[in-house]
Amino acid sequence: MSESSHNLRTAVERATDDFLRHLRERNASPHTIKAYAGDLDVFAAYISARGSKKIDHIAIRGFLSHLYDKGLSKTSVARALAAVRSLYRWLAQEGVVEQNPAKLVSTPRRPKTLPRVPTIEELNSALDGTMPEVASFPERDRVMFELLYGCGIRNSELVGINLDDISMSNQAILIRGKGKKERYVPFGESARAALAAYLAWRGQLLASVKKSTPALLLNGRGARITTRSVGRIIKRIAIAKGLSPEVHPHTLRHAFGTHMLEEGADLRAIQELLGHERLATTERYTRLSVKQMMDVYDRTHPRAK
């Protein structure tokens, strides 16, 4: 190892130590710190072996190629690049370097994986009958399921609904989506019945806590529920109902689009209901349905075995 290479590695290792100390002071996740430490140690070793006198975007691209040559996946390479980017972003903020060389390096494109969506039968079975014992407030929790799956709305849109946004007579809800865009989405008879039962419970809750709020969905203290709480509740109830532990609010939105497409809905109508700005986003559901059809074919067709 040449003296210049040794000095460069030492500089990277010293910078890494300072960076990791900064992360600990900021109470970063121990998992994140451990991952960064491992990736940056490999980076320092590569820089030393390369014998370069400086670290620029070409050196970092070479580092990524080195990782590919070692057989690492795109996900692992992307994580290593993120670690190098974070290190040099911090060094730039501290004035140690003038700019972040990793900014000029593109993140490896990861393979697009489509989420596993519960079938129509699985979701109907989960929503039929009573809520499980793990449901803290059955009336509210049923409404969350009915609106997420029945309307295809986002978690953030769900918690943002106010009481005045709901028209029970028209069976429609005013949804405030991304970019402050508004749209009306219809809801079905199941959601209407669930809302009616919940609104009675909501009134009793607010009377007991002596509060008033425009929010539709409330926690036990009468405050607007958070997206994090919704995610936790949906997962807990999904597991209790026999669904995959991977189910979360966005899974129900995917299921809405997939199932409507499977039942013959027009793609542009689904686009409007989901509030997608581009049709290409909605077309993901086409690919999802094709994948599901292929799975069914592989499992059932005698010539596929």
C-alpha positions as CSV (number, residue, x, y, z in Angstrom):
1,M,0.0,0.0,0.0
2,S,1.4,3.4,-1.0
3,E,1.7,6.2,1.6
4,S,-0.9,8.3,-0.3
5,S,-3.3,5.4,-0.4
6,H,-2.8,4.7,3.3
7,N,-3.3,8.4,4.2
8,L,-6.5,8.5,2.1
9,R,-7.9,5.4,3.8
10,T,-7.0,6.9,7.2
11,A,-8.8,10.1,6.3
12,V,-11.9,8.2,5.2
13,E,-11.8,6.1,8.4
14,R,-11.4,9.2,10.6
15,A,-14.2,11.0,8.8
16,T,-16.4,7.9,9.2
17,D,-15.7,7.7,12.9
18,D,-16.7,11.4,13.3
19,F,-19.8,10.9,11.2
20,L,-20.9,7.8,13.2
21,R,-20.4,9.7,16.4
22,H,-22.6,12.5,15.0
23,L,-25.3,9.9,14.2
24,R,-25.2,8.5,17.8
25,E,-25.5,12.0,19.2
26,R,-28.6,12.4,17.0
27,N,-30.0,9.2,18.4
28,A,-30.0,7.5,15.0
29,S,-31.1,3.9,14.9
30,P,-28.4,1.4,16.0
31,H,-29.3,-0.7,12.9
32,T,-28.6,2.3,10.7
33,I,-25.3,3.1,12.4
34,K,-24.2,-0.6,12.1
35,A,-25.1,-0.7,8.4
36,Y,-23.4,2.6,7.6
37,A,-20.3,1.5,9.6
38,G,-20.0,-1.8,7.6
39,D,-20.6,-0.1,4.2
40,L,-18.1,2.7,4.9
41,D,-15.5,0.3,6.1
42,V,-15.7,-1.5,2.8
43,F,-15.6,1.9,1.0
44,A,-12.4,2.9,2.9
45,A,-10.8,-0.4,2.0
46,Y,-11.7,0.0,-1.7
47,I,-10.3,3.5,-1.8
48,S,-7.1,2.4,-0.3
49,A,-6.7,-0.6,-2.7
50,R,-7.5,1.7,-5.7
51,G,-4.5,3.9,-5.0
52,S,-6.3,7.1,-5.9
53,K,-5.2,10.5,-4.5
54,K,-8.7,11.9,-4.5
55,I,-12.3,10.8,-4.1
56,D,-14.6,12.0,-6.8
57,H,-17.7,10.7,-8.5
58,I,-15.6,8.5,-10.8
59,A,-14.1,6.8,-7.7
60,I,-17.5,6.3,-6.2
61,R,-18.8,4.7,-9.4
62,G,-15.8,2.4,-9.4
63,F,-16.7,1.5,-5.8
64,L,-20.2,0.5,-7.0
65,S,-18.8,-1.6,-9.8
66,H,-16.5,-3.3,-7.3
67,L,-19.6,-4.2,-5.2
68,Y,-21.4,-5.7,-8.3
69,D,-18.2,-7.7,-9.1
70,K,-18.4,-9.1,-5.6
71,G,-21.9,-10.4,-6.3
72,L,-23.9,-7.9,-4.2
73,S,-27.5,-7.2,-5.2
74,K,-28.8,-3.8,-6.4
75,T,-30.5,-3.3,-3.1
76,S,-27.2,-3.8,-1.2
77,V,-25.3,-1.6,-3.6
78,A,-27.9,1.2,-3.3
79,R,-27.6,1.0,0.5
80,A,-23.8,1.3,0.2
81,L,-24.2,4.4,-2.0
82,A,-26.6,5.9,0.5
83,A,-24.1,5.5,3.2
84,V,-21.3,7.2,1.2
85,R,-23.8,9.9,0.2
86,S,-24.8,10.5,3.8
87,L,-21.1,10.7,4.9
88,Y,-20.2,13.3,2.3
89,R,-23.4,15.3,2.8
90,W,-22.4,15.6,6.4
91,L,-18.8,16.4,5.5
92,A,-20.0,19.2,3.2
93,Q,-22.3,20.6,5.9
94,E,-19.3,20.6,8.3
95,G,-17.2,22.4,5.7
96,V,-14.7,19.5,5.4
97,V,-15.3,19.1,1.7
98,E,-16.6,21.6,-0.8
99,Q,-19.3,19.4,-2.3
100,N,-20.7,15.9,-2.1
101,P,-19.2,13.8,-5.0
102,A,-21.8,11.0,-4.4
103,K,-24.5,13.4,-5.6
104,L,-23.4,12.9,-9.2
105,V,-23.8,9.1,-8.9
106,S,-27.2,7.6,-9.8
107,T,-28.8,5.2,-7.4
108,P,-29.0,1.7,-8.9
109,R,-32.5,1.0,-10.2
110,R,-34.0,-1.6,-8.0
111,P,-36.3,-4.3,-9.5
112,K,-40.0,-3.2,-9.1
113,T,-41.8,-5.6,-6.8
114,L,-45.5,-5.6,-6.8
115,P,-47.2,-6.0,-3.4
116,R,-49.1,-9.2,-2.6
117,V,-52.8,-8.1,-2.6
118,P,-55.4,-10.1,-0.6
119,T,-58.1,-11.7,-2.9
120,I,-61.6,-10.4,-3.0
121,E,-62.7,-13.5,-1.1
122,E,-60.1,-12.9,1.6
123,L,-61.1,-9.3,2.2
124,N,-64.8,-10.1,2.1
125,S,-64.2,-12.8,4.7
126,A,-62.2,-10.4,6.9
127,L,-64.8,-7.6,6.7
128,D,-67.8,-9.9,7.2
129,G,-68.9,-10.6,10.8
130,T,-67.7,-8.9,13.9
131,M,-64.4,-7.2,14.6
132,P,-61.9,-9.3,16.5
133,E,-61.2,-8.9,20.2
134,V,-58.0,-7.0,19.4
135,A,-60.1,-4.1,18.1
136,S,-60.0,-1.5,20.8
137,F,-63.0,0.4,19.3
138,P,-64.8,-1.9,16.9
139,E,-67.1,0.7,15.4
140,R,-64.2,3.0,14.5
141,D,-61.9,0.2,13.3
142,R,-64.5,-1.2,11.0
143,V,-65.0,2.2,9.4
144,M,-61.2,2.5,8.8
145,F,-61.2,-0.9,7.0
146,E,-64.4,-0.1,5.0
147,L,-63.1,3.3,3.8
148,L,-59.6,2.2,3.0
149,Y,-60.7,-0.7,1.0
150,G,-64.1,0.6,-0.1
151,C,-62.9,4.0,-1.3
152,G,-59.2,3.2,-2.1
153,I,-58.0,6.3,-0.2
154,R,-54.6,6.9,1.3
155,N,-53.9,6.6,5.0
156,S,-53.2,10.4,5.1
157,E,-56.4,11.1,3.3
158,L,-58.3,8.9,5.7
159,V,-57.1,10.6,8.9
160,G,-57.7,14.0,7.2
161,I,-61.5,13.5,6.7
162,N,-63.7,15.8,8.6
163,L,-67.3,15.2,9.5
164,D,-68.5,17.8,7.1
165,D,-66.7,16.1,4.2
166,I,-69.2,13.2,4.3
167,S,-72.5,13.3,2.5
168,M,-74.5,10.3,3.8
169,S,-77.4,11.0,1.4
170,N,-75.1,11.0,-1.7
171,Q,-72.9,8.3,-0.2
172,A,-69.8,10.3,-1.1
173,I,-66.8,11.8,0.7
174,L,-64.7,14.9,-0.2
175,I,-61.1,13.7,-0.1
176,R,-58.1,16.1,0.1
177,G,-55.3,14.4,-1.7
178,K,-51.7,15.2,-2.7
179,G,-50.9,18.7,-3.7
180,K,-54.1,20.0,-2.0
181,K,-56.2,18.4,-4.8
182,E,-59.7,17.5,-3.9
183,R,-61.9,14.8,-5.3
184,Y,-65.2,13.1,-4.4
185,V,-65.2,9.3,-3.9
186,P,-68.3,7.2,-3.5
187,F,-68.8,4.7,-0.7
188,G,-71.0,1.6,-0.7
189,E,-73.7,0.3,1.5
190,S,-71.3,-1.6,3.9
191,A,-69.4,1.6,4.5
192,R,-72.6,3.6,5.0
193,A,-73.8,1.2,7.7
194,A,-70.4,1.2,9.3
195,L,-70.3,5.0,9.3
196,A,-73.8,5.2,10.9
197,A,-72.8,2.9,13.7
198,Y,-69.5,4.8,14.2
199,L,-71.0,8.2,14.3
200,A,-73.3,7.2,17.2
201,W,-70.2,5.9,19.1
202,R,-68.3,9.1,18.2
203,G,-71.0,11.3,19.6
204,Q,-70.9,9.3,22.9
205,L,-67.1,9.5,23.1
206,L,-67.0,13.3,22.6
207,A,-69.7,13.8,25.2
208,S,-67.7,11.7,27.7
209,V,-64.5,13.6,27.2
210,K,-66.3,16.9,26.8
211,K,-64.6,17.8,23.5
212,S,-65.5,19.0,20.1
213,T,-63.6,18.4,16.9
214,P,-64.3,18.4,13.1
215,A,-62.2,15.2,12.7
216,L,-64.1,12.1,11.6
217,L,-61.8,9.4,13.1
218,L,-60.8,9.9,16.7
219,N,-58.6,8.1,19.2
220,G,-59.9,7.2,22.7
221,R,-59.1,10.7,24.0
222,G,-61.3,12.4,21.4
223,A,-58.4,13.7,19.2
224,R,-57.8,13.1,15.5
225,I,-56.2,9.7,15.0
226,T,-52.7,9.6,13.4
227,T,-51.6,7.7,10.4
228,R,-49.2,5.7,12.6
229,S,-52.0,4.5,14.8
230,V,-54.1,3.6,11.7
231,G,-51.3,1.4,10.4
232,R,-50.8,-0.3,13.7
233,I,-54.6,-1.0,14.1
234,I,-55.0,-2.3,10.5
235,K,-52.1,-4.7,10.8
236,R,-53.3,-6.0,14.2
237,I,-56.9,-6.6,13.0
238,A,-55.7,-8.1,9.6
239,I,-53.6,-10.7,11.5
240,A,-56.5,-11.5,13.8
241,K,-58.7,-12.0,10.7
242,G,-56.3,-14.4,9.1
243,L,-54.7,-12.0,6.6
244,S,-51.0,-11.6,6.0
245,P,-49.0,-9.7,8.6
246,E,-47.7,-7.7,5.7
247,V,-51.1,-6.0,5.3
248,H,-51.1,-2.2,5.9
249,P,-53.3,0.7,4.9
250,H,-51.7,1.0,1.4
251,T,-52.3,-2.7,0.8
252,L,-56.1,-2.0,1.0
253,R,-55.7,0.8,-1.5
254,H,-53.9,-1.5,-3.8
255,A,-56.6,-4.1,-3.3
256,F,-59.3,-1.5,-4.2
257,G,-57.6,-0.8,-7.6
258,T,-56.8,-4.4,-8.3
259,H,-60.2,-5.8,-7.5
260,M,-62.0,-3.1,-9.5
261,L,-59.9,-3.8,-12.5
262,E,-60.5,-7.5,-12.1
263,E,-64.2,-6.9,-12.0
264,G,-64.1,-4.9,-15.3
265,A,-63.8,-1.3,-14.2
266,D,-62.3,1.2,-16.7
267,L,-58.7,2.1,-15.9
268,R,-59.4,5.9,-16.2
269,A,-62.3,5.6,-13.8
270,I,-59.9,3.9,-11.3
271,Q,-57.4,6.6,-11.9
272,E,-60.0,9.3,-10.9
273,L,-61.1,7.4,-7.8
274,L,-57.6,6.8,-6.6
275,G,-56.6,10.4,-7.3
276,H,-53.6,9.4,-9.5
277,E,-52.3,12.3,-11.6
278,R,-50.8,10.0,-14.2
279,L,-52.4,7.0,-15.8
280,A,-49.1,5.2,-15.7
281,T,-49.4,5.0,-11.9
282,T,-52.8,3.3,-12.2
283,E,-51.4,0.9,-14.8
284,R,-49.4,-0.7,-12.0
285,Y,-52.6,-2.5,-11.2
286,T,-52.8,-4.0,-14.6
287,R,-49.4,-5.5,-14.1
288,L,-50.4,-6.7,-10.7
289,S,-53.5,-8.4,-12.1
290,V,-51.5,-10.0,-14.9
291,K,-49.0,-11.4,-12.3
292,Q,-51.9,-12.8,-10.3
293,M,-53.3,-14.4,-13.4
294,M,-50.0,-16.0,-14.2
295,D,-49.8,-17.4,-10.6
296,V,-53.2,-18.9,-11.0
297,Y,-52.3,-20.4,-14.4
298,D,-49.1,-21.9,-13.0
299,R,-51.0,-23.4,-10.1
300,T,-54.0,-24.8,-12.0
301,H,-53.4,-25.3,-15.7
302,P,-52.4,-29.0,-16.4
303,R,-50.0,-27.9,-19.1
304,A,-48.2,-25.5,-16.8
305,K,-47.0,-28.2,-14.4
